[in-house]
Amino acid sequence: MIQKTFIVHDESETFELLASAKLYSLYQNARSTFAFLSCSNATHIQMQQVGRVLKSAYPGIKLIACSQAVNDGDKERCTVRISFFYFDEAEVETCTLDYNTITRDEIIHRVKEFLNSHEHLKGVCIMPIGGDIGTRDFLEKVSEAFPEVPFFGGLAGDPVDFKLPEDQSGFVMTDTMTDRGIALAAFFGEDLHIMVNQQLPWKAVGRELTARIDITKKNKLADLCLTSLDDKLPVDIYKHYLGIEFNEYFLQNVREFPLIVNHNGDKYVNIPMDFNDSGELFYNGGISDGDKLRLGYGNPEDFLRKADEGSQAIDALGAQGLLIFVCYIHKMILKEKSGEEIKRYLRNCVGLNYYYAMGEIYRFEGRGEIQNGTLVAVAMREGEKDTEVENALFKLQSDSGKRNIVPLNERLLNFLEVTTNEYDEMAHIAEQANKAKSDFLSNMSHEIRTPINAVLGMDEMILRDTEEPKTRKYAENIQDAGNILLSLVNDILDFSKIEA
């Protein structure tokens, strides 16, 4: 297996690229060829032309082309980053699922049949577009039939914060193009190995907030509506903690502060995709009604460090091909260092390709779903692993020596992280102390009430059996005092129950 990646800007450059004798030789010697195209500033006609050129030069080629959430090429020029995967034995099948013409249930049925069409299914790449197509439901229902197969990919869409002409709007494409559907590629091969690594560089801060959602409210960007956090509008929560106004710049101000939730020990990051006039926010799944959410933040150095960790994990596979699906927010946070994050993976495969997504997809063995703010690296290899070669390139800045001056934002983020951890620890200690106090009061109340009841019981026998006035007087005093004491003990027990 060999991966080669190039950048083209139009149909003529694609012709020139495919005229290469070396590339044609790779195509002829491969059992199958797959192309993945990351597109920026591309019109629908341009991409259809590029697709026709590819299929004309390489008959039988399978491809996926998708618009990115970030225009990372020339600002005014069509830029297509195209990767060719030349497989020795593996096969790739692709299809476009157009939700404009087919129902959801029919699509799920067709995809299951499609994935069962060959033996040795090793991985499925899905590239959805359209917030109202039910991607989360699709992913869960299709993947449950193939629990040992990784599903991966990214959400396509219009570039964030850019208003493009209609003929440059978001799309996905295999043989056909759609603005509301899924482009899918299935990888088959007995000797094909696929490893997926997902990195989440975010950290949660602050207290937990209870989420309330309404799955009936949808829009074209997302299929889940967050109606409240702790019975307050989500926009009011952001205003309270970040001091921002609910206006046209709201999303730009909150994207770097996602909502983080833990599901069965797995952390999920959720960035709002849109909002309505009522102050409710829309997300691409990942949140359930009643979830406990916390605000999150990201330190740029953590993004690079996590990329380095992901690259080291992929070293174990010995990748011959590599696709990276990274959230658009990474580019906004890292700014001029965004290229450094991708460079961390060049040690795995110099021919890698990457795609800036609205949301990232990774599901395996019944776990995982659509997220935001993550990086999903998909490594592929055919046959046995090549001899390991140590790669000392693209180290973290911190690996090359200590920095004398640490940037202010990093110092502030470190201060926030440390103080948050200290507050969490203090809250945990206070909670444990309160529990110990409640347990003590509860136990002591039971221990004291038992002998009191015994005394009152014996006193009741005295009152029932004696007629001697003086003795009855003493017994009645004991009864009155005992009942008062028992009432006090019961109040203490009730209080301990309330605190618990």
C-alpha positions as CSV (number, residue, x, y, z in Angstrom):
1,M,0.0,0.0,0.0
2,I,1.3,3.5,-0.9
3,Q,-0.3,6.9,-0.2
4,K,0.6,10.0,-2.3
5,T,-0.9,13.5,-1.6
6,F,-1.0,16.5,-3.9
7,I,-2.6,19.9,-4.1
8,V,-4.5,21.0,-7.3
9,H,-6.5,24.1,-8.0
10,D,-8.5,23.3,-11.1
11,E,-9.2,20.7,-13.8
12,S,-6.1,21.5,-15.8
13,E,-3.8,20.9,-12.9
14,T,-5.5,17.6,-12.2
15,F,-4.8,16.6,-15.8
16,E,-1.2,17.5,-15.4
17,L,-0.9,15.5,-12.2
18,L,-2.5,12.4,-13.6
19,A,-0.2,12.6,-16.6
20,S,2.7,11.5,-14.4
21,A,4.1,8.2,-15.5
22,K,5.1,7.3,-12.0
23,L,1.5,7.7,-10.7
24,Y,0.1,5.8,-13.6
25,S,2.5,3.0,-12.9
26,L,1.3,2.9,-9.2
27,Y,-2.3,2.8,-10.4
28,Q,-1.7,-0.1,-12.9
29,N,0.2,-2.1,-10.3
30,A,-2.5,-1.6,-7.6
31,R,-5.4,-3.9,-7.1
32,S,-7.6,-0.9,-6.2
33,T,-7.1,2.9,-5.9
34,F,-9.0,5.2,-3.6
35,A,-8.8,9.0,-3.6
36,F,-9.8,11.3,-0.7
37,L,-10.2,15.0,-1.6
38,S,-10.3,17.8,1.0
39,C,-11.9,20.8,-0.7
40,S,-11.7,24.5,-0.1
41,N,-13.3,27.3,-2.2
42,A,-14.5,24.7,-4.7
43,T,-17.6,25.2,-6.8
44,H,-19.8,22.2,-7.4
45,I,-19.0,22.3,-11.1
46,Q,-15.2,22.4,-10.4
47,M,-15.4,19.3,-8.2
48,Q,-17.6,17.4,-10.6
49,Q,-15.0,18.2,-13.3
50,V,-12.1,17.0,-11.1
51,G,-14.1,13.8,-10.4
52,R,-14.6,13.2,-14.1
53,V,-11.0,13.7,-14.9
54,L,-10.0,11.2,-12.1
55,K,-12.4,8.6,-13.4
56,S,-11.3,9.1,-17.0
57,A,-7.6,8.8,-16.2
58,Y,-8.0,6.0,-13.6
59,P,-11.0,3.8,-14.6
60,G,-12.4,2.0,-11.6
61,I,-11.0,4.5,-9.1
62,K,-13.1,5.1,-6.0
63,L,-13.2,8.5,-4.4
64,I,-14.7,10.7,-1.7
65,A,-14.7,14.5,-2.0
66,C,-16.0,16.8,0.7
67,S,-16.0,20.6,1.4
68,Q,-14.1,21.5,4.6
69,A,-15.3,23.6,7.5
70,V,-12.2,25.8,7.1
71,N,-10.8,27.3,4.0
72,D,-7.2,26.4,4.5
73,G,-6.1,27.1,0.9
74,D,-5.7,30.4,-1.1
75,K,-8.5,32.7,0.0
76,E,-10.0,33.3,-3.4
77,R,-8.8,30.2,-5.2
78,C,-10.1,26.6,-5.4
79,T,-7.8,24.4,-3.4
80,V,-8.1,20.6,-3.4
81,R,-5.8,18.4,-1.3
82,I,-6.0,15.0,-2.9
83,S,-4.6,11.7,-1.6
84,F,-4.3,8.5,-3.6
85,F,-4.2,5.2,-1.8
86,Y,-2.8,2.4,-3.9
87,F,-3.8,-0.9,-2.4
88,D,-1.9,-4.1,-3.2
89,E,-4.7,-6.5,-2.2
90,A,-7.5,-4.5,-0.4
91,E,-10.6,-3.2,-2.1
92,V,-12.6,0.0,-1.5
93,E,-16.3,0.5,-2.3
94,T,-18.0,3.9,-2.2
95,C,-21.6,5.2,-2.4
96,T,-23.5,8.4,-1.9
97,L,-26.7,8.3,0.3
98,D,-28.9,11.2,-0.8
99,Y,-31.4,12.0,2.0
100,N,-33.3,14.3,-0.5
101,T,-34.5,11.2,-2.3
102,I,-34.4,8.2,0.1
103,T,-35.9,7.8,3.6
104,R,-33.7,7.2,6.7
105,D,-34.9,3.7,7.3
106,E,-34.3,2.7,3.6
107,I,-30.8,4.2,3.8
108,I,-29.9,2.3,6.9
109,H,-31.1,-1.0,5.3
110,R,-29.2,-0.3,2.0
111,V,-26.0,0.5,3.9
112,K,-26.1,-2.7,5.9
113,E,-26.5,-4.7,2.7
114,F,-23.7,-2.6,1.1
115,L,-21.3,-3.4,3.9
116,N,-22.1,-7.1,3.8
117,S,-21.3,-7.2,0.1
118,H,-17.7,-8.3,0.6
119,E,-15.7,-10.3,3.1
120,H,-13.2,-8.9,5.5
121,L,-14.7,-5.5,6.2
122,K,-12.0,-3.6,8.1
123,G,-13.2,0.0,8.3
124,V,-15.9,2.4,7.2
125,C,-15.4,6.1,6.4
126,I,-18.6,8.2,6.6
127,M,-18.8,11.9,5.6
128,P,-22.3,13.3,6.4
129,I,-23.7,16.7,5.6
130,G,-26.9,18.2,6.9
131,G,-27.8,18.6,10.6
132,D,-31.3,17.2,10.1
133,I,-30.5,13.8,8.6
134,G,-30.1,12.0,11.9
135,T,-26.4,11.1,11.6
136,R,-26.2,10.0,15.3
137,D,-29.0,7.5,14.8
138,F,-27.5,6.3,11.5
139,L,-24.1,5.7,13.1
140,E,-25.6,3.7,16.1
141,K,-27.9,1.5,14.0
142,V,-25.4,0.7,11.3
143,S,-22.4,0.1,13.5
144,E,-24.3,-2.2,15.9
145,A,-24.2,-4.8,13.1
146,F,-20.4,-4.5,12.8
147,P,-19.2,-4.0,16.4
148,E,-15.6,-5.0,15.6
149,V,-15.2,-2.5,12.7
150,P,-14.2,1.1,13.3
151,F,-16.4,3.8,11.9
152,F,-14.7,7.1,11.3
153,G,-15.0,10.4,9.4
154,G,-16.1,14.0,9.7
155,L,-19.1,16.2,9.3
156,A,-18.9,18.3,6.1
157,G,-20.5,21.7,5.7
158,D,-20.1,25.3,4.7
159,P,-16.9,27.0,5.9
160,V,-17.4,28.5,9.4
161,D,-18.0,32.2,9.5
162,F,-17.8,32.5,5.6
163,K,-20.8,33.2,3.4
164,L,-20.2,31.6,0.1
165,P,-22.2,31.7,-3.2
166,E,-24.7,28.9,-3.6
167,D,-22.5,27.0,-6.0
168,Q,-19.8,26.8,-3.4
169,S,-22.0,25.6,-0.6
170,G,-21.1,22.5,1.4
171,F,-21.2,19.1,-0.3
172,V,-20.1,15.5,-0.2
173,M,-19.5,13.4,-3.3
174,T,-18.5,9.9,-4.5
175,D,-20.0,9.1,-7.9
176,T,-22.7,11.6,-7.2
177,M,-22.9,14.8,-5.2
178,T,-25.4,15.9,-2.5
179,D,-25.8,18.7,0.0
180,R,-27.9,16.6,2.3
181,G,-26.7,13.0,2.8
182,I,-23.7,10.8,3.4
183,A,-20.6,9.9,1.4
184,L,-19.4,6.5,2.5
185,A,-16.3,4.4,1.8
186,A,-15.9,0.8,2.9
187,F,-12.5,-0.8,3.2
188,F,-12.2,-4.6,2.7
189,G,-9.1,-6.8,2.8
190,E,-7.9,-9.9,4.7
191,D,-4.5,-8.4,5.1
192,L,-5.6,-4.8,5.7
193,H,-5.0,-3.3,9.1
194,I,-6.8,-0.1,10.3
195,M,-6.0,1.7,13.6
196,V,-8.0,4.7,14.8
197,N,-6.7,7.1,17.5
198,Q,-8.8,10.0,18.9
199,Q,-7.3,12.8,20.9
200,L,-9.3,15.2,23.1
201,P,-7.1,18.0,24.4
202,W,-9.8,19.7,26.4
203,K,-10.2,20.1,30.2
204,A,-13.3,20.6,32.2
205,V,-13.7,23.5,34.7
206,G,-16.4,24.8,37.0
207,R,-19.4,23.1,38.5
208,E,-21.7,20.5,36.9
209,L,-24.7,21.8,35.0
210,T,-27.8,19.6,34.3
211,A,-28.8,19.5,30.6
212,R,-32.3,19.5,29.2
213,I,-32.7,18.8,25.5
214,D,-35.4,18.7,22.9
215,I,-34.7,16.3,20.0
216,T,-37.8,17.5,18.1
217,K,-36.2,20.9,17.4
218,K,-33.7,20.8,14.6
219,N,-32.0,23.0,12.0
220,K,-29.8,22.4,9.0
221,L,-26.6,22.5,11.0
222,A,-27.4,20.2,14.0
223,D,-30.0,17.7,15.2
224,L,-30.1,18.3,18.9
225,C,-31.4,21.3,20.8
226,L,-30.1,22.2,24.3
227,T,-33.0,24.0,25.9
228,S,-31.5,24.7,29.4
229,L,-28.7,24.2,31.8
230,D,-29.7,24.1,35.4
231,D,-33.1,25.4,34.3
232,K,-31.5,28.5,32.7
233,L,-31.1,29.3,29.1
234,P,-27.7,28.1,27.7
235,V,-26.9,31.6,26.5
236,D,-27.4,33.0,30.0
237,I,-25.0,30.4,31.4
238,Y,-22.3,31.6,28.9
239,K,-23.1,35.2,29.6
240,H,-22.7,34.5,33.4
241,Y,-19.4,32.8,33.1
242,L,-17.8,34.5,30.1
243,G,-19.5,37.9,30.2
244,I,-20.5,37.8,26.6
245,E,-23.7,39.2,25.0
246,F,-26.3,37.3,23.1
247,N,-25.8,38.8,19.6
248,E,-24.5,37.9,16.1
249,Y,-21.0,37.3,17.5
250,F,-22.2,34.8,20.1
251,L,-20.9,31.6,18.5
252,Q,-17.5,33.2,17.8
253,N,-17.2,34.0,21.5
254,V,-18.2,30.6,22.9
255,R,-16.6,28.1,20.5
256,E,-13.4,27.9,22.5
257,F,-15.5,26.9,25.6
258,P,-17.3,23.6,24.7
259,L,-19.5,21.6,27.0
260,I,-17.9,18.4,28.3
261,V,-19.8,15.3,29.5
262,N,-18.7,11.9,30.7
263,H,-20.6,8.8,29.4
264,N,-19.5,5.6,31.0
265,G,-16.0,6.9,31.6
266,D,-15.6,8.4,28.1
267,K,-15.3,12.1,27.7
268,Y,-17.3,13.8,25.0
269,V,-16.8,17.4,23.7
270,N,-19.7,19.4,22.3
271,I,-19.3,22.8,20.5
272,P,-22.5,24.7,19.6
273,M,-23.2,24.8,15.9
274,D,-26.1,27.3,15.9
275,F,-28.7,29.0,18.1
276,N,-32.2,30.3,17.9
277,D,-33.9,33.5,18.9
278,S,-35.0,32.0,22.2
279,G,-31.4,31.5,23.4
280,E,-31.3,27.7,22.9
281,L,-28.3,26.1,21.3
282,F,-27.9,23.3,18.7
283,Y,-25.4,20.5,18.8
284,N,-24.4,17.4,16.7
285,G,-25.4,14.8,19.3
286,G,-23.3,13.8,22.3
287,I,-25.7,15.1,24.9
288,S,-28.5,13.3,26.5
289,D,-31.3,14.7,28.7
290,G,-30.2,14.9,32.3
291,D,-26.5,14.8,31.5
292,K,-24.1,16.6,33.9
293,L,-22.1,19.1,31.8
294,R,-19.1,21.3,32.6
295,L,-17.6,24.1,30.6
296,G,-14.2,23.2,29.0
297,Y,-11.2,25.1,27.7
298,G,-8.1,24.3,25.7
299,N,-4.5,25.2,26.1
300,P,-2.7,25.4,22.7
301,E,0.3,23.5,24.1
302,D,-2.0,20.7,25.2
303,F,-3.3,20.4,21.6
304,L,0.3,19.9,20.3
305,R,1.2,17.6,23.2
306,K,-1.9,15.4,22.5
307,A,-1.0,15.3,18.8
308,D,2.4,14.0,19.7
309,E,0.9,11.4,22.0
310,G,-1.4,10.3,19.1
311,S,1.5,10.1,16.7
312,Q,3.4,7.9,19.1
313,A,0.4,5.6,19.6
314,I,0.1,5.2,15.8
315,D,3.7,4.2,15.6
316,A,2.7,0.8,16.8
317,L,0.9,0.1,13.5
318,G,3.6,1.1,11.1
319,A,1.2,3.2,8.9
320,Q,1.5,3.2,5.2
321,G,-1.4,5.6,4.8
322,L,-2.9,8.2,7.1
323,L,-6.1,10.3,7.2
324,I,-6.7,12.9,9.8
325,F,-10.1,14.4,10.7
326,V,-9.6,17.4,12.9
327,C,-12.2,19.9,14.2
328,Y,-12.1,23.4,12.7
329,I,-11.8,24.9,16.2
330,H,-8.2,23.6,16.4
331,K,-7.2,25.9,13.6
332,M,-8.8,28.9,15.4
333,I,-7.1,28.1,18.8
334,L,-3.7,27.2,17.4
335,K,-3.7,30.0,14.8
336,E,-0.3,30.1,13.2
337,K,0.7,26.9,15.0
338,S,-2.1,24.9,13.4
339,G,0.3,23.4,10.9
340,E,2.5,22.1,13.8
341,E,-0.4,19.9,14.9
342,I,-0.5,18.1,11.6
343,K,3.3,17.9,11.4
344,R,3.3,15.7,14.5
345,Y,1.9,12.9,12.3
346,L,4.4,13.2,9.5
347,R,6.6,10.9,11.5
348,N,3.9,8.2,10.8
349,C,3.3,8.9,7.1
350,V,4.8,11.7,5.0
351,G,2.0,11.3,2.4
352,L,-0.9,11.9,4.9
353,N,-4.0,13.9,4.2
354,Y,-6.1,15.9,6.6
355,Y,-9.6,17.3,6.7
356,Y,-11.1,20.1,8.8
357,A,-14.5,19.0,9.9
358,M,-17.6,20.5,11.6
359,G,-17.5,17.4,13.9
360,E,-15.5,14.2,14.1
361,I,-16.8,10.7,14.0
362,Y,-15.3,7.6,15.7
363,R,-17.3,4.6,16.9
364,F,-15.9,1.2,17.7
365,E,-17.2,-1.8,19.8
366,G,-20.4,0.1,20.6
367,R,-18.6,3.2,22.0
368,G,-18.1,6.6,20.6
369,E,-20.2,8.9,18.4
370,I,-20.1,12.4,16.8
371,Q,-17.9,14.9,18.7
372,N,-16.4,18.3,18.3
373,G,-13.0,19.6,19.2
374,T,-11.2,16.3,18.7
375,L,-8.6,14.9,16.3
376,V,-9.2,11.5,14.8
377,A,-6.2,9.9,13.1
378,V,-6.9,6.8,10.8
379,A,-3.8,4.7,10.0
380,M,-3.8,1.9,7.5
381,R,-1.3,-0.8,6.6
382,E,-1.3,-3.8,4.3
383,G,0.7,-6.9,5.2
384,E,3.4,-7.1,7.9
385,K,4.8,-4.0,9.7
386,D,7.9,-2.6,8.1
387,T,11.1,-2.4,10.2
388,E,10.7,0.5,12.7
389,V,12.7,3.6,11.8
390,E,13.2,6.1,14.6
391,N,11.9,9.5,13.5
392,A,13.3,12.5,15.5
393,L,11.5,15.1,13.4
394,F,8.7,17.5,14.5
395,K,9.3,17.3,18.3
396,L,7.3,19.4,20.7
397,Q,8.7,22.8,21.5
398,S,9.0,21.6,25.1
399,D,11.1,18.7,24.0
400,S,13.8,20.9,22.7
401,G,14.6,22.6,26.0
402,K,13.0,24.8,28.7
403,R,11.5,28.1,27.7
404,N,12.6,31.1,29.7
405,I,9.5,33.2,28.9
406,V,6.1,31.4,29.0
407,P,3.3,33.2,27.1
408,L,0.8,35.0,29.3
409,N,-2.2,33.0,28.0
410,E,-0.4,29.7,29.0
411,R,0.3,31.0,32.4
412,L,-3.3,32.1,32.9
413,L,-4.6,28.7,31.7
414,N,-2.2,26.9,33.9
415,F,-3.4,29.0,36.9
416,L,-7.0,28.3,36.0
417,E,-6.3,24.5,35.7
418,V,-4.5,24.3,39.1
419,T,-7.0,26.4,41.0
420,T,-9.9,24.4,39.5
421,N,-8.3,21.2,40.6
422,E,-7.7,22.6,44.1
423,Y,-11.4,23.7,44.3
424,D,-12.5,20.2,43.1
425,E,-10.3,18.6,45.8
426,M,-11.7,21.0,48.4
427,A,-15.2,20.2,47.3
428,H,-14.5,16.5,47.5
429,I,-13.0,16.8,51.0
430,A,-16.0,18.9,52.1
431,E,-18.4,16.3,50.6
432,Q,-16.6,13.4,52.4
433,A,-16.6,15.3,55.7
434,N,-20.3,16.1,55.4
435,K,-21.1,12.5,54.6
436,A,-19.0,11.3,57.6
437,K,-20.9,13.8,59.8
438,S,-24.3,12.6,58.5
439,D,-23.3,8.9,59.0
440,F,-22.1,9.7,62.5
441,L,-25.4,11.4,63.4
442,S,-27.5,8.7,61.9
443,N,-25.6,5.9,63.7
444,M,-25.6,7.7,67.0
445,S,-29.3,8.5,66.7
446,H,-30.1,4.8,66.2
447,E,-27.7,3.8,69.0
448,I,-29.3,6.3,71.4
449,R,-32.9,5.7,70.4
450,T,-32.7,2.0,71.2
451,P,-32.1,2.3,74.9
452,I,-34.5,5.2,75.2
453,N,-37.2,3.0,73.7
454,A,-36.3,0.3,76.2
455,V,-36.6,2.8,79.1
456,L,-39.9,4.1,77.9
457,G,-41.1,0.5,77.5
458,M,-40.2,-0.4,81.0
459,D,-41.7,2.8,82.3
460,E,-45.0,1.9,80.5
461,M,-45.1,-1.4,82.3
462,I,-44.6,0.5,85.7
463,L,-47.5,2.8,84.9
464,R,-49.7,-0.1,83.9
465,D,-48.9,-2.3,87.0
466,T,-48.6,0.2,89.9
467,E,-51.3,2.2,91.7
468,E,-48.9,3.8,94.3
469,P,-49.1,7.6,93.7
470,K,-45.5,8.4,94.4
471,T,-44.2,5.7,92.1
472,R,-46.6,6.8,89.3
473,K,-45.4,10.4,89.7
474,Y,-41.8,9.3,89.2
475,A,-42.9,7.1,86.2
476,E,-44.8,9.9,84.6
477,N,-41.8,12.2,84.9
478,I,-39.7,9.6,83.3
479,Q,-42.2,9.2,80.5
480,D,-42.4,13.0,79.8
481,A,-38.6,13.4,79.8
482,G,-38.1,10.2,77.7
483,N,-40.6,11.4,75.0
484,I,-38.9,14.8,74.8
485,L,-35.5,13.1,74.5
486,L,-36.8,10.7,71.8
487,S,-38.3,13.6,69.9
488,L,-34.9,15.3,69.9
489,V,-33.2,12.2,68.7
490,N,-35.8,11.7,65.9
491,D,-35.2,15.3,64.8
492,I,-31.4,14.6,64.6
493,L,-32.1,11.5,62.5
494,D,-34.4,13.4,60.2
495,F,-31.8,16.1,59.7
496,S,-29.0,13.6,58.9
497,K,-31.3,12.1,56.3
498,I,-32.0,15.5,54.7
499,E,-28.2,16.2,54.5
500,A,-27.5,12.8,53.1
